[in-house]
């Protein structure tokens, strides 16, 4: 069943397809890739959840020095909740590991396989796996962040605001061009979101509100970093989220790349500045 499910996935969103699309408008872009994997250990396709449906896998990138504990980042790929895969995080994961972080890139069930809240449950299980295997991979369980791009950014923020128990607690969120609210004056979500949320807003308002991180923001929400393209629809609800968190005294940080495409994180010249923002933010909140 696992092979059948994976084979049936929508593969329309990917690094190469994004490159071909964006290069027409910005011929100067290049796909970003780290120049080295020195001092980084990589383990791929580890089972983190095994249920009656199928196995779910993750890749882990970590510093070779395991004599000290390292902060950890759960990386969540994007693709409209129906496309994309964990390999899209490879370049960023290697950079994080080179800078002293344990980076975990987990797959999760997409809307073509299971609707909301399946993806959220999967990612919370990935966090539990990280805590369970903290000793093996030298993870500091008091310093775990979620980080995602596009739909992954939306999920990173949602998982970060859903403080339900200590075993899924998150201490920082990095949201890269992911929306904070589905039904919002700034939102332009339609059929793709409706597929994941099991209906349009009119058909299923409960899911549209419940799946929005803005709904859950509270004094328990961790610090958040927002890195955005120049396309407003991909950060709907962000300013309201910042206002809400500021009222609780929670630190937020925003960086926007002018004249940038939505999947800017895949490409130079934005890749390294993006990584610099992420690493500086994590160092600040995890000091």
Secondary structure as UniProt FT lines:
FT   HELIX           2..7
FT   HELIX           15..23
FT   TURN            24..25
FT   TURN            27..28
FT   STRAND          30..31
FT   TURN            38..39
FT   STRAND          40..50
FT   STRAND          55..63
FT   STRAND          70..76
FT   TURN            80..82
FT   HELIX           86..89
FT   HELIX           90..98
FT   TURN            99..100
FT   STRAND          102..106
FT   TURN            111..113
FT   TURN            116..117
FT   HELIX           118..132
FT   HELIX           134..137
FT   STRAND          139..149
FT   HELIX           151..161
FT   HELIX           166..168
FT   STRAND          172..176
FT   TURN            185..186
FT   HELIX           191..196
FT   TURN            197..198
FT   TURN            201..203
FT   HELIX           205..210
FT   HELIX           213..216
FT   TURN            219..220
FT   STRAND          223..228
FT   HELIX           232..235
FT   TURN            236..237
FT   HELIX           238..247
FT   TURN            248..249
FT   STRAND          252..256
FT   TURN            258..259
FT   TURN            262..263
FT   HELIX           264..266
FT   STRAND          267..268
FT   TURN            269..270
FT   HELIX           271..285
//
